[in-house]
Amino acid sequence: MSLRSEISAVDLFCGAGGLTHGLERAGVKVNLGVDIDPACEHPFKTNNRGRFLRSDVNTLAPSTIAAAFDEGAVTMLAGCAPCQPFSTYSRASKKSKRESSLPANDEWQLVKRFGDLVTELKPDLVTMENVPPLSDQPVFQTLLQQLSDYSVDFKIIDCPTIGLPQRRKRLVLVASRLGPISLPNFDAPQTSVRDAIGNLPSLMAGEVDPGDRLHRASRLSELNLRRIKASKPGGTWRDWPDALRAKCHVKDTGATYPSVYGRMTWDEPSPTITTQCFGYGNGRFGHPEQHRAITLREAAMLQGFPRNYEFVPADEPVSFAKLGRLIGNAVPVKLGEVIGILMRDHVKSAC
């Protein structure tokens, strides 16, 4: 294979490495992952081949990115810019924002920064994954204008259609300077919660698998233990006896939240994995049959991470809050893989 047919990539806002891991599975060489969160360094470096750089992308020099590309290879800039105005990234980069010309309260500012870097670096390929509402924002139209020299396609992908055992919709954009590119209509066979986590050891609430520190279940109060025992897979808190219902559910406003305190269903995809997925009361995160919420390992596997993906050093305690954030915010590995396959095949046909 000629060097020009190889893809050399940089993953901005790389998080725990979900996008990079998927790209690597597809044969894309990711040389550098960049994120401001120090908790991302261990999982990215331990499970992937690329180098990790802790940096605020707002102030990252384009030359640093350019230096990470292999000379003569097809270059790709990838990223999932955080969009929440009060996200971890936003809080962590508060100081650097003072040095930035971008408005501190613009929740889409990192998308704008991503577009500016594309304009300056002019990589051969670009891919971006983000929340669907981004497509309705002016900053997205600005990004499309910045990609005027590229062939561009974007669409909202429902992740079960790519074989991820999770209901999750994401806006995916791909762009190429090498020739026409488009995202296909994915129709992979549906995978389920059972397919992803059905073989993991059984646990009770508050227990930890002695062979895997991430396969640990959060504790449940006596009341919530009674509630989950009364819950049916795919059901709601309306299945409970009146005595178990929370006061907020009895109010009229509570009727609009049927998905909290729910159990997953074995033979369907899971709900969207969030940063709070380890808590039974935070959504439909109850295990299909065991009386507990899903574990951190189960959440990671529903995001497509392999069972042996390492998130925390052996000498560091496991934090539900920290690892829930890393797992819930990650780009699903399978999504990274299908993007990587698309880019790999596109380069082969263009070169």
Rosetta silent file (secondary structure, phi, psi, omega in degrees, C-alpha in Angstrom):
SEQUENCE: MSLRSEISAVDLFCGAGGLTHGLERAGVKVNLGVDIDPACEHPFKTNNRGRFLRSDVNTLAPSTIAAAFDEGAVTMLAGCAPCQPFSTYSRASKKSKRESSLPANDEWQLVKRFGDLVTELKPDLVTMENVPPLSDQPVFQTLLQQLSDYSVDFKIIDCPTIGLPQRRKRLVLVASRLGPISLPNFDAPQTSVRDAIGNLPSLMAGEVDPGDRLHRASRLSELNLRRIKASKPGGTWRDWPDALRAKCHVKDTGATYPSVYGRMTWDEPSPTITTQCFGYGNGRFGHPEQHRAITLREAAMLQGFPRNYEFVPADEPVSFAKLGRLIGNAVPVKLGEVIGILMRDHVKSAC
SCORE:     score description
SCORE:     0.000 S_00000001
   1 L     0.000  128.651  178.956    0.000    0.000    0.000 S_00000001
   2 L   -72.010  153.174 -179.232    1.412    3.370   -0.965 S_00000001
   3 H   -59.519  -34.860 -177.491    1.793    6.008    1.702 S_00000001
   4 H   -66.481  -21.656  177.659   -0.612    8.253   -0.185 S_00000001
   5 H   -88.321   -4.835  175.216   -3.372    5.676    0.243 S_00000001
   6 L   -87.676  147.927  179.127   -2.868    5.650    4.025 S_00000001
   7 E  -105.360  127.471  177.871   -4.868    8.022    6.205 S_00000001
   8 E  -112.361  118.293 -169.468   -3.067    9.985    8.908 S_00000001
   9 E  -121.806  155.256  169.424   -5.529   11.525   11.383 S_00000001
  10 E  -124.393  131.668 -177.923   -5.759   13.875   14.348 S_00000001
  11 E  -108.012  105.693  177.118   -8.721   13.518   16.719 S_00000001
  12 E   -85.197  147.001 -176.363   -9.686   16.790   18.402 S_00000001
  13 L    55.870   49.165 -167.409  -11.817   16.635   21.591 S_00000001
  14 L   -72.106  -18.454 -179.705  -10.849   12.955   21.658 S_00000001
  15 L    57.237 -141.617 -178.663  -12.285   12.125   25.075 S_00000001
  16 L   -78.403   -2.823  174.193  -11.681    8.560   26.212 S_00000001
  17 L   104.197   17.224 -178.953  -10.892    7.525   22.646 S_00000001
  18 H   -61.216  -48.265  179.408  -14.162    6.141   21.269 S_00000001
  19 H   -64.772  -47.095  179.407  -13.827    7.780   17.852 S_00000001
  20 H   -58.900  -44.059 -178.082  -10.113    7.004   17.628 S_00000001
  21 H   -61.856  -41.111  177.923  -10.647    3.358   18.610 S_00000001
  22 H   -67.051  -41.762  177.729  -13.279    2.958   15.911 S_00000001
  23 H   -61.391  -42.635  179.793  -11.111    4.675   13.287 S_00000001
  24 H   -63.159  -37.885  177.141   -8.179    2.428   14.176 S_00000001
  25 H   -59.555  -31.894 -178.874  -10.371   -0.650   13.774 S_00000001
  26 L   -85.645   -1.685  178.486  -11.091    0.551   10.242 S_00000001
  27 L    95.309   10.776  176.024   -7.404    0.953    9.440 S_00000001
  28 L   -87.285  133.094  179.749   -7.087    4.712    9.928 S_00000001
  29 E   -90.098  110.014  178.381   -3.877    5.754   11.672 S_00000001
  30 E   -97.232  110.471 -175.949   -4.673    8.278   14.407 S_00000001
  31 E   -84.914  -25.032 -173.093   -1.402    9.913   15.406 S_00000001
  32 E  -149.080  134.756  170.451   -2.704   12.396   17.946 S_00000001
  33 E  -117.633  135.718 -176.315   -5.656   12.833   20.263 S_00000001
  34 E  -123.637  129.347  174.934   -6.284   16.218   21.888 S_00000001
  35 E  -156.474  150.708 -179.065   -8.478   16.935   24.890 S_00000001
  36 L   -85.169  -16.747 -175.036   -8.420   19.369   27.797 S_00000001
  37 L   -84.912  116.850 -178.898   -9.655   16.813   30.343 S_00000001
  38 H   -63.143  -23.652  179.704   -6.741   15.063   32.108 S_00000001
  39 H   -66.949  -15.921 -178.839   -8.960   12.061   32.838 S_00000001
  40 H   -80.266  -18.824 -172.001   -8.921   11.249   29.115 S_00000001
  41 H   -62.805  -47.491 -176.492   -5.173   10.664   28.937 S_00000001
  42 H   -63.410  -52.632 -179.277   -5.040    7.191   30.455 S_00000001
  43 H   -63.434  -35.883 -179.360   -7.826    5.558   28.427 S_00000001
  44 H   -66.724  -49.928 -175.436   -6.693    7.200   25.202 S_00000001
  45 H   -70.015  -36.627 -173.460   -3.004    6.269   25.547 S_00000001
  46 H   -73.137  -33.476 -172.215   -3.534    2.808   27.016 S_00000001
  47 H  -106.360   -5.838 -176.392   -5.992    1.520   24.417 S_00000001
  48 L  -131.464  164.156 -174.038   -4.905    3.336   21.260 S_00000001
  49 L   -87.036  -21.158 -174.099   -1.668    3.796   19.345 S_00000001
  50 L   -76.212  166.599  176.767   -1.661    7.574   19.025 S_00000001
  51 E   -83.179  148.188  176.743   -0.105   10.192   21.264 S_00000001
  52 E  -106.840  135.734  175.767   -2.294   12.174   23.681 S_00000001
  53 E  -124.080  118.875  174.437   -1.963   15.928   24.106 S_00000001
  54 E   -81.909  112.443 -176.255   -3.703   17.685   26.956 S_00000001
  55 L  -159.922  152.159  172.005   -4.592   21.036   25.470 S_00000001
  56 L   -83.532  116.870 -178.487   -7.381   23.572   25.044 S_00000001
  57 L   -62.079  -25.618  176.939   -8.335   23.431   21.365 S_00000001
  58 L   -57.269  -33.123 -175.821   -9.308   27.107   21.626 S_00000001
  59 L  -117.040    8.267 -179.056   -5.636   27.991   21.941 S_00000001
  60 L   -69.618  129.403  179.700   -4.008   25.018   20.202 S_00000001
  61 L   -71.593  131.097  177.084   -1.543   26.105   17.508 S_00000001
  62 H   -55.006  -31.534 -179.747   -2.452   24.765   14.048 S_00000001
  63 H   -62.973  -29.295  177.830    1.226   23.926   13.574 S_00000001
  64 H   -65.672  -40.247  177.803    0.957   21.378   16.407 S_00000001
  65 H   -68.238  -46.716 -177.538   -1.773   19.548   14.490 S_00000001
  66 H   -58.618  -37.146 -178.418    0.083   19.803   11.183 S_00000001
  67 H   -68.059  -19.606 -178.147    3.213   18.296   12.734 S_00000001
  68 H   -83.016  -16.054  179.679    1.249   15.205   13.773 S_00000001
  69 L   -77.014  141.327  175.245    0.318   14.254   10.202 S_00000001
  70 L   -72.339  133.259  179.890    2.558   11.761    8.391 S_00000001
  71 L   -64.007  130.473  177.588    4.319   13.357    5.457 S_00000001
  72 L    88.481  -10.694 -179.444    2.895   12.174    2.154 S_00000001
  73 L   -87.484  164.710  170.686   -0.187   10.520    3.676 S_00000001
  74 E   -72.017  127.219 -175.202   -3.826   11.511    3.216 S_00000001
  75 E   -97.969  142.707  178.989   -4.582   13.840    6.135 S_00000001
  76 E  -136.925  130.987  172.799   -7.785   13.789    8.149 S_00000001
  77 E  -106.968  124.470 -176.828   -9.029   16.110   10.888 S_00000001
  78 E  -125.410  155.933  176.393  -11.692   14.541   13.078 S_00000001
  79 E   176.311  158.879  174.324  -13.540   15.710   16.123 S_00000001
  80 L  -129.896   91.471 -175.904  -16.649   15.973   18.256 S_00000001
  81 L   -71.134  125.638  176.749  -16.682   19.493   19.676 S_00000001
  82 L   -60.239  140.297 -174.874  -18.535   19.717   23.011 S_00000001
  83 L  -115.079  -13.292 -178.101  -21.561   21.980   22.682 S_00000001
  84 L   -72.336  131.035 -178.215  -22.936   22.362   26.199 S_00000001
  85 L   -63.957  -21.733  179.678  -22.238   25.855   27.563 S_00000001
  86 L  -118.839   31.961  179.192  -21.518   24.376   30.994 S_00000001
  87 L   -69.217  168.028  176.771  -19.797   21.183   29.882 S_00000001
  88 H   -56.594  -42.597 -179.291  -16.688   19.844   31.592 S_00000001
  89 H   -60.147  -44.361 -178.104  -14.626   21.184   28.712 S_00000001
  90 H   -63.376  -41.917 -179.545  -16.116   24.661   29.125 S_00000001
  91 H   -67.221  -41.442 -176.612  -15.458   24.728   32.850 S_00000001
  92 H   -68.298  -27.483 -175.675  -11.932   23.404   32.483 S_00000001
  93 L  -100.433   21.754 -176.857  -11.021   25.945   29.831 S_00000001
  94 H   -57.049  -42.789 -178.942  -12.336   28.976   31.690 S_00000001
  95 H   -66.017  -45.071 -176.364   -8.886   30.536   31.949 S_00000001
  96 H   -68.283  -23.891  178.134   -7.980   29.957   28.331 S_00000001
  97 H   -63.304  -30.400  179.133  -11.267   31.480   27.212 S_00000001
  98 H   -63.911  -26.021 -179.564  -10.055   34.818   28.512 S_00000001
  99 H   -88.945   -9.250 -174.673   -7.282   34.582   25.933 S_00000001
 100 L   -91.219  149.706  176.388   -9.650   33.599   23.125 S_00000001
 101 L   -82.696   -5.231 -179.241  -11.360   35.963   20.711 S_00000001
 102 L   -83.838  145.046  179.978  -14.445   33.730   20.807 S_00000001
 103 L   -64.121  132.146 -173.929  -17.343   34.734   23.075 S_00000001
 104 L   -63.549  -27.572 -174.831  -17.177   32.827   26.366 S_00000001
 105 L  -100.887    8.721  177.551  -20.919   32.148   26.475 S_00000001
 106 L   -81.387  108.928 -173.290  -21.316   30.957   22.884 S_00000001
 107 L   -68.864  -12.651  179.220  -22.227   27.307   23.334 S_00000001
 108 L  -104.775   14.474 -172.304  -21.165   26.480   19.772 S_00000001
 109 H   -61.906  -32.405 -178.076  -17.788   28.197   19.957 S_00000001
 110 H   -74.406  -25.903  172.137  -15.791   24.981   19.746 S_00000001
 111 H   -66.758  -41.802  177.504  -17.570   24.048   16.519 S_00000001
 112 H   -62.028  -41.968  178.945  -16.490   27.414   15.144 S_00000001
 113 H   -62.252  -41.177  177.853  -12.945   26.732   16.295 S_00000001
 114 H   -59.108  -45.585  178.115  -13.006   23.366   14.549 S_00000001
 115 H   -62.991  -38.505  178.391  -14.071   25.071   11.308 S_00000001
 116 H   -63.971  -38.373  178.730  -11.342   27.682   11.660 S_00000001
 117 H   -67.565  -37.161  175.705   -8.728   24.947   12.033 S_00000001
 118 H   -61.156  -44.369 -179.542  -10.041   23.210    8.914 S_00000001
 119 H   -59.632  -40.716 -176.790   -9.732   26.503    7.010 S_00000001
 120 H   -77.975  -39.622 -173.680   -6.142   26.975    8.122 S_00000001
 121 H   -87.758  -29.103 -178.708   -4.893   23.399    7.827 S_00000001
 122 L    51.594   55.058  176.636   -6.833   22.286    4.729 S_00000001
 123 L   -65.535  159.303  178.767   -6.706   18.548    5.514 S_00000001
 124 L   -66.625  -37.099 -176.504   -7.677   16.143    2.741 S_00000001
 125 E  -128.766  148.772  176.780  -10.525   14.701    4.787 S_00000001
 126 E  -137.074  138.515  169.345  -12.743   16.058    7.552 S_00000001
 127 E  -140.931  142.372  179.612  -15.243   14.324    9.785 S_00000001
 128 E  -140.848  136.965  176.690  -17.293   15.697   12.636 S_00000001
 129 E  -120.013  137.091 -176.761  -19.812   14.030   14.933 S_00000001
 130 E  -161.060 -175.794 -179.920  -22.187   16.076   17.061 S_00000001
 131 L   -75.894  143.469 -178.079  -25.687   16.519   18.455 S_00000001
 132 H   -54.614  -36.759 -179.292  -28.499   16.713   15.859 S_00000001
 133 H   -60.841  -16.635  179.277  -29.642   20.257   16.840 S_00000001
 134 H   -58.483  -33.661 -175.737  -26.315   21.601   15.568 S_00000001
 135 H   -63.338  -17.955  179.916  -27.572   21.310   11.990 S_00000001
 136 H   -95.056    1.134 -175.402  -30.129   24.085   12.705 S_00000001
 137 L   -94.898  145.972  177.475  -27.561   26.527   14.077 S_00000001
 138 H   -55.127  -33.149 -178.142  -25.959   29.393   12.102 S_00000001
 139 H   -63.809  -26.968  178.337  -22.513   28.105   13.076 S_00000001
 140 H   -71.656  -38.987  175.743  -23.195   24.943   11.066 S_00000001
 141 H   -64.170  -36.658  175.750  -23.936   26.993    7.956 S_00000001
 142 H   -62.725  -42.754  178.591  -20.672   28.834    8.583 S_00000001
 143 H   -61.081  -42.598  178.873  -18.865   25.508    8.777 S_00000001
 144 H   -62.160  -37.195  176.556  -20.383   24.414    5.464 S_00000001
 145 H   -65.368  -37.862  178.346  -19.155   27.648    3.895 S_00000001
 146 H   -66.827  -19.280  179.903  -15.680   26.948    5.264 S_00000001
 147 L  -101.422   24.493 -175.607  -15.870   23.585    3.487 S_00000001
 148 L   -63.387  -23.645  178.525  -16.752   25.110    0.121 S_00000001
 149 L   -87.752    3.115 -177.155  -13.660   23.545   -1.479 S_00000001
 150 L  -111.503  156.055  161.349  -14.720   20.079   -0.285 S_00000001
 151 E   -80.319  128.708 -172.165  -17.273   17.513   -1.305 S_00000001
 152 E  -129.611  142.070  169.255  -19.516   17.413    1.776 S_00000001
 153 E  -143.991  148.050  176.186  -22.294   15.196    3.070 S_00000001
 154 E  -151.016  151.405  175.305  -23.993   15.061    6.436 S_00000001
 155 E  -162.190  162.729  175.465  -26.934   13.286    7.987 S_00000001
 156 E   -88.676  121.793 -177.546  -28.412   12.292   11.313 S_00000001
 157 E  -104.338  127.425  174.280  -27.542    8.664   11.985 S_00000001
 158 E   -89.197  113.780 -166.312  -29.665    6.505   14.255 S_00000001
 159 H   -59.970  -28.620  173.967  -27.050    4.274   15.852 S_00000001
 160 H   -59.224  -23.996 -179.772  -29.004    0.977   15.827 S_00000001
 161 H   -74.007  -11.955  175.280  -28.775    1.168   12.008 S_00000001
 162 H  -104.940    5.697  177.416  -24.982    0.786   12.241 S_00000001
 163 L    94.144    9.059  176.113  -25.212   -2.167   14.634 S_00000001
 164 L   -81.251  133.602 -178.391  -24.747   -0.308   17.928 S_00000001
 165 L   -81.245   50.766 -173.890  -26.937   -1.800   20.702 S_00000001
 166 E  -155.813  135.850  173.887  -28.084    1.670   21.755 S_00000001
 167 L   -81.194  109.760 -176.776  -30.683    4.204   20.658 S_00000001
 168 L  -155.224  124.265  179.434  -28.593    7.262   19.952 S_00000001
 169 E  -107.012  130.043 -178.652  -28.960    9.831   17.173 S_00000001
 170 E  -135.995  142.891  172.950  -25.915   11.796   16.061 S_00000001
 171 E   -81.679  124.005 -179.981  -25.199   14.315   13.345 S_00000001
 172 E  -121.463  130.262  176.626  -22.287   13.066   11.237 S_00000001
 173 E  -119.184  137.254  171.931  -20.468   15.162    8.634 S_00000001
 174 E  -129.375  144.931 -179.081  -17.855   13.917    6.180 S_00000001
 175 E  -146.517  147.401 -177.203  -15.911   16.041    3.710 S_00000001
 176 E  -144.748  140.392  171.085  -13.211   15.359    1.133 S_00000001
 177 L   -94.496   -0.991 -175.007  -10.898   17.310   -1.150 S_00000001
 178 L   -91.817  -17.567 -177.775  -10.133   14.106   -3.082 S_00000001
 179 L   154.910 -179.349 -177.550  -13.506   13.707   -4.814 S_00000001
 180 L   -59.208  138.885  178.792  -17.223   13.133   -4.215 S_00000001
 181 L  -141.058  144.806  178.726  -18.112   11.550   -0.891 S_00000001
 182 L  -150.967  152.705  176.738  -21.435   10.610    0.663 S_00000001
 183 L   -87.248  131.208  179.679  -22.791    8.829    3.697 S_00000001
 184 L   -76.435  170.297  169.924  -24.765    5.670    2.858 S_00000001
 185 L   -86.970  106.037 -175.645  -28.118    4.696    4.298 S_00000001
 186 L   -73.539  141.089  178.265  -27.003    2.289    6.993 S_00000001
 187 L  -147.249   44.311  179.430  -29.087   -0.845    7.568 S_00000001
 188 L   -65.593  151.638  175.638  -26.968   -3.161    9.720 S_00000001
 189 L   -57.425  139.814 -178.300  -28.789   -5.913   11.651 S_00000001
 190 L   -70.360  136.638  173.033  -30.022   -4.632   14.994 S_00000001
 191 L  -109.469  160.547 -169.649  -28.064   -5.670   18.070 S_00000001
 192 L  -124.162  172.853  173.909  -29.483   -5.765   21.570 S_00000001
 193 H   -57.592  -41.618  179.417  -28.654   -5.253   25.213 S_00000001
 194 H   -61.554  -42.482  179.177  -28.363   -9.032   25.519 S_00000001
 195 H   -59.519  -37.406 -174.293  -25.847   -9.143   22.665 S_00000001
 196 H   -81.125  -45.443 -168.862  -23.699   -6.512   24.376 S_00000001
 197 H  -127.627    7.156 -173.990  -23.786   -7.408   28.069 S_00000001
 198 L   -64.439  -20.577 -176.813  -25.648  -10.682   28.421 S_00000001
 199 L   -98.042    3.569 -179.394  -22.515  -12.669   29.291 S_00000001
 200 L   -76.369  150.636 -179.745  -21.237  -10.476   32.126 S_00000001
 201 L   -60.047  145.028  177.834  -21.257  -11.865   35.688 S_00000001
 202 L   -70.391  145.675  178.029  -24.354  -11.180   37.765 S_00000001
 203 L  -138.713  157.823  169.383  -24.105   -8.565   40.505 S_00000001
 204 L  -100.894  162.285  177.282  -26.247   -7.110   43.241 S_00000001
 205 L   -55.094  131.642  179.698  -26.560   -3.380   43.835 S_00000001
 206 L    88.126   -5.983 -178.371  -23.343   -2.099   45.428 S_00000001
 207 L   -89.650  159.282  177.182  -21.267   -5.113   44.369 S_00000001
 208 E  -128.462  135.713  174.384  -18.061   -5.163   42.322 S_00000001
 209 E   -69.363  121.423 -178.547  -16.843   -7.954   40.072 S_00000001
 210 L   -62.389  -18.430  179.796  -13.486   -9.036   41.598 S_00000001
 211 L   -95.701   -3.365 -177.183  -12.131   -9.586   38.073 S_00000001
 212 E  -156.764  106.222 -176.162  -13.134   -6.187   36.679 S_00000001
 213 E   -64.352  -22.873  179.831  -13.227   -3.012   38.745 S_00000001
 214 E   -82.789  -17.037  175.849  -15.448   -1.272   36.183 S_00000001
 215 E   -85.648   74.172 -178.644  -18.099   -3.959   36.440 S_00000001
 216 E  -132.461  141.049 -177.856  -19.473   -2.388   39.580 S_00000001
 217 L  -107.118  137.975  177.345  -23.039   -1.417   40.419 S_00000001
 218 L   -67.364  156.316  179.958  -24.010    1.662   42.368 S_00000001
 219 L   -71.110  157.657  174.203  -25.778    1.199   45.673 S_00000001
 220 L  -125.193  139.865  172.715  -29.559    1.414   45.993 S_00000001
 221 L   -67.516  163.498  179.214  -31.552    2.698   48.907 S_00000001
 222 H   -58.808  -38.432  179.304  -34.052    0.301   50.430 S_00000001
 223 H   -65.325  -45.678 -179.188  -36.868    2.250   48.740 S_00000001
 224 H   -69.788  -27.958  174.666  -35.235    2.122   45.311 S_00000001
 225 H   -65.580  -40.542  176.792  -34.488   -1.572   45.753 S_00000001
 226 H   -66.631  -36.016  179.285  -38.202   -2.150   46.282 S_00000001
 227 H   -65.402  -45.555 -177.110  -38.941    0.024   43.271 S_00000001
 228 H   -69.782  -29.872  176.124  -36.662   -1.848   40.892 S_00000001
 229 H   -66.440  -26.167  178.952  -38.050   -5.166   42.074 S_00000001
 230 L   -91.105   -0.740 -176.466  -41.477   -3.841   41.062 S_00000001
 231 L   -91.158  144.539  178.179  -40.215   -2.645   37.663 S_00000001
 232 L  -106.626  146.157  174.956  -40.762   -4.518   34.407 S_00000001
 233 E   -55.743  126.891 -178.795  -38.343   -4.502   31.446 S_00000001
 234 L    79.229   -2.496 -178.784  -39.474   -1.696   29.176 S_00000001
 235 L   -87.476 -165.656 -179.487  -42.030   -0.544   31.741 S_00000001
 236 L  -137.518  178.440  176.681  -42.284    2.647   33.786 S_00000001
 237 H   -65.899  -13.121  177.231  -42.831    3.751   37.359 S_00000001
 238 H   -68.012  -14.937  176.852  -46.548    3.591   36.570 S_00000001
 239 H   -77.600  -13.370 -175.811  -46.209   -0.174   37.057 S_00000001
 240 L   -77.204  156.806  166.519  -45.409    0.351   40.742 S_00000001
 241 L   -62.867  151.288 -177.466  -47.863    0.215   43.625 S_00000001
 242 H   -53.872  -34.382 -176.296  -48.925    3.720   44.675 S_00000001
 243 H   -64.977  -21.666 -178.341  -46.886    3.472   47.875 S_00000001
 244 H   -92.720  -11.014 -175.870  -43.629    3.308   45.877 S_00000001
 245 L   -74.476  140.384  177.764  -44.306    6.300   43.654 S_00000001
 246 L   -74.009  153.402 -179.596  -42.368    9.506   44.299 S_00000001
 247 H   -58.733  -37.016 -179.101  -44.312   12.644   45.176 S_00000001
 248 H   -66.398  -25.710  179.018  -43.073   14.361   42.007 S_00000001
 249 H   -75.835  -30.018 -179.268  -44.570   11.539   39.918 S_00000001
 250 H   -69.753  -29.442  178.331  -47.981   12.000   41.470 S_00000001
 251 L   -67.894  159.568  179.818  -48.033   15.645   40.357 S_00000001
 252 H   -59.675  -36.349 -178.496  -49.262   16.491   36.873 S_00000001
 253 H   -68.087  -25.758 -179.154  -45.742   17.494   35.819 S_00000001
 254 H   -69.419  -20.965 -178.392  -44.418   14.082   36.775 S_00000001
 255 H   -67.125  -16.119 -178.269  -46.490   12.387   34.098 S_00000001
 256 H   -88.167    3.126 -179.023  -44.125   13.740   31.443 S_00000001
 257 L  -122.023   61.989 -177.005  -41.172   11.724   32.790 S_00000001
 258 L   -74.706  -14.488 -173.250  -42.152    8.074   32.226 S_00000001
 259 L   -88.738   -9.553  177.584  -38.612    6.940   31.393 S_00000001
 260 L   -75.890  153.769 -178.416  -36.997    7.536   34.770 S_00000001
 261 L    56.330   42.320  179.904  -36.663    4.540   37.075 S_00000001
 262 L  -111.393  160.583  174.243  -37.026    2.167   34.136 S_00000001
 263 E  -100.802  146.268  170.511  -35.480   -1.167   33.211 S_00000001
 264 L   -71.678  165.756  177.046  -33.848   -1.921   29.887 S_00000001
 265 L  -110.353  132.052 -174.389  -35.216   -4.689   27.676 S_00000001
 266 L   -54.712  -46.745 -167.405  -32.942   -7.630   26.866 S_00000001
 267 L  -101.361   24.321  173.653  -33.778   -7.991   23.197 S_00000001
 268 L  -130.637  163.567  172.701  -33.856   -4.333   22.163 S_00000001
 269 L   -63.493  157.112  177.402  -31.167   -1.635   21.999 S_00000001
 270 E   -75.066  166.088  168.035  -30.561    0.315   25.190 S_00000001
 271 L   -68.580  174.099  177.631  -31.649    3.925   25.651 S_00000001
 272 L   -59.309  125.920  177.769  -29.055    6.619   25.023 S_00000001
 273 L   -75.937  121.665 -178.825  -26.164    6.147   27.423 S_00000001
 274 L  -110.304  177.547  179.436  -25.671    9.394   29.341 S_00000001
 275 L   -68.589  -14.571 -179.636  -23.114   10.620   31.844 S_00000001
 276 L  -110.329   22.776 -171.800  -25.497    9.574   34.654 S_00000001
 277 L   -68.267  -12.493 -179.707  -26.273    6.112   33.311 S_00000001
 278 L   -81.337   -3.801 -178.456  -24.966    4.353   36.423 S_00000001
 279 L  -105.492  125.586 -176.901  -27.920    5.666   38.461 S_00000001
 280 H   -58.283  -36.649 -176.100  -31.216    3.757   38.440 S_00000001
 281 H   -84.418    3.041 -173.661  -33.281    6.925   38.894 S_00000001
 282 H   -96.419    3.594 -178.154  -31.618    8.845   36.068 S_00000001
 283 L   158.967 -160.640  177.945  -33.384    7.171   33.150 S_00000001
 284 L   -88.313   65.832 -174.330  -34.152    3.698   31.848 S_00000001
 285 L  -112.169   12.723  173.568  -30.868    2.403   33.220 S_00000001
 286 E   -72.653  140.539  176.558  -32.100   -0.506   35.309 S_00000001
 287 L   -60.645  146.823 -177.403  -30.630   -3.878   34.361 S_00000001
 288 L   -57.031  -32.583 -178.191  -33.171   -6.019   32.471 S_00000001
 289 L  -136.962  -26.104  178.124  -33.408   -8.621   35.229 S_00000001
 290 L   -81.511  147.711 -172.182  -30.887   -7.990   38.016 S_00000001
 291 L   -85.411   72.955 -178.102  -32.048   -5.609   40.745 S_00000001
 292 L  -170.339  168.628  170.682  -29.602   -2.777   40.071 S_00000001
 293 E   -78.641  164.525  175.981  -28.580   -0.107   37.599 S_00000001
 294 L   -64.313  154.521  179.285  -26.160   -1.011   34.817 S_00000001
 295 L   -86.093  169.455  175.771  -22.488   -0.999   35.723 S_00000001
 296 H   -61.157  -39.897  178.965  -19.809    1.253   34.277 S_00000001
 297 H   -65.180  -42.008  179.202  -18.489   -1.676   32.235 S_00000001
 298 H   -63.392  -40.297  177.687  -21.941   -2.440   30.865 S_00000001
 299 H   -61.596  -43.685  179.913  -22.393    1.209   29.918 S_00000001
 300 H   -63.505  -40.157 -179.560  -19.042    1.216   28.114 S_00000001
 301 H   -70.134  -32.172  174.182  -19.907   -1.959   26.211 S_00000001
 302 H   -69.574  -20.247  173.052  -23.256   -0.481   25.155 S_00000001
 303 L   -87.039    0.029  176.822  -21.163    2.383   23.760 S_00000001
 304 L    94.457   -0.920  177.486  -19.222   -0.179   21.742 S_00000001
 305 L   -70.271  142.272  176.419  -16.026   -0.271   23.822 S_00000001
 306 L   -66.252  159.613 -175.042  -14.468   -3.742   24.097 S_00000001
 307 L   -61.508  -27.659 -177.156  -14.728   -5.511   27.425 S_00000001
 308 L   -96.999   11.451 -179.977  -11.027   -5.019   28.172 S_00000001
 309 L   -65.572  126.857 -173.573  -10.935   -1.279   27.417 S_00000001
 310 L   -96.564  124.809 -176.351   -9.044    0.326   30.288 S_00000001
 311 L  -107.255  -20.022 -173.504  -10.393    3.621   31.643 S_00000001
 312 L  -146.199  142.168  178.059   -8.454    4.180   34.857 S_00000001
 313 L   -59.438  152.806 -176.512   -4.973    3.280   36.191 S_00000001
 314 L   -62.006  -28.405 -177.578   -4.813    0.284   38.512 S_00000001
 315 L   -93.477    9.281 -179.002   -3.674    2.448   41.437 S_00000001
 316 L  -111.117  135.282  179.099   -6.487    4.987   41.039 S_00000001
 317 L   -65.193  152.743  178.976   -9.924    4.552   42.641 S_00000001
 318 L   -86.561  122.069  178.925  -12.924    4.123   40.353 S_00000001
 319 L  -106.898  121.154  177.776  -15.203    7.165   40.399 S_00000001
 320 H   -58.618  -44.861 -175.917  -18.750    6.706   39.114 S_00000001
 321 H   -63.930  -46.901 -177.292  -19.028   10.427   38.323 S_00000001
 322 H   -66.249  -48.784 -176.930  -15.717   10.687   36.444 S_00000001
 323 H   -74.773  -29.883  173.428  -16.051    7.483   34.442 S_00000001
 324 H   -61.598  -38.076  177.656  -19.746    8.038   33.819 S_00000001
 325 H   -65.557  -46.529 -179.033  -18.775   11.351   32.229 S_00000001
 326 H   -62.917  -42.232 -177.043  -16.080    9.762   30.058 S_00000001
 327 H   -73.241  -46.282 -177.619  -18.315    6.918   28.920 S_00000001
 328 H   -66.413  -31.326 -179.265  -21.490    8.931   28.394 S_00000001
 329 H   -86.953   -7.356 -174.606  -19.706   11.664   26.423 S_00000001
 330 L   -69.106  148.897  166.608  -17.746    9.248   24.232 S_00000001
 331 L   -71.956  127.740  179.080  -18.298    8.846   20.518 S_00000001
 332 L   -55.962  135.542 -176.798  -19.592    5.280   20.123 S_00000001
 333 H   -58.068  -40.668 -178.767  -16.784    3.060   18.867 S_00000001
 334 H   -62.834  -35.409  178.359  -18.983    1.546   16.166 S_00000001
 335 H   -66.553  -42.034  175.075  -19.746    5.000   14.782 S_00000001
 336 H   -60.414  -38.082 -178.600  -16.026    5.736   14.547 S_00000001
 337 H   -66.769  -45.095 -178.222  -15.524    2.422   12.782 S_00000001
 338 H   -68.732  -33.174  174.730  -18.162    2.993   10.087 S_00000001
 339 H   -65.217  -43.367  179.491  -16.805    6.497    9.462 S_00000001
 340 H   -62.152  -41.934  178.415  -13.305    5.038    9.182 S_00000001
 341 H   -63.202  -43.461  177.510  -14.426    2.357    6.726 S_00000001
 342 H   -58.077  -47.389 -179.224  -16.157    5.002    4.615 S_00000001
 343 H   -65.920  -41.381  179.851  -13.037    7.164    4.556 S_00000001
 344 H   -61.270  -46.651 -179.950  -10.735    4.216    3.849 S_00000001
 345 H   -67.756  -35.542  178.387  -12.825    3.041    0.903 S_00000001
 346 H   -63.461  -43.987 -179.461  -13.164    6.588   -0.390 S_00000001
 347 H   -65.093  -41.495  178.960   -9.391    7.086   -0.390 S_00000001
 348 H   -59.623  -41.841 -179.021   -8.819    3.752   -2.165 S_00000001
 349 H   -73.255  -30.009 -178.061  -11.213    4.736   -4.933 S_00000001
 350 H   -81.757  -28.188 -175.076   -9.781    8.259   -5.214 S_00000001
 351 L  -101.587    0.000    0.000   -6.115    7.223   -5.205 S_00000001
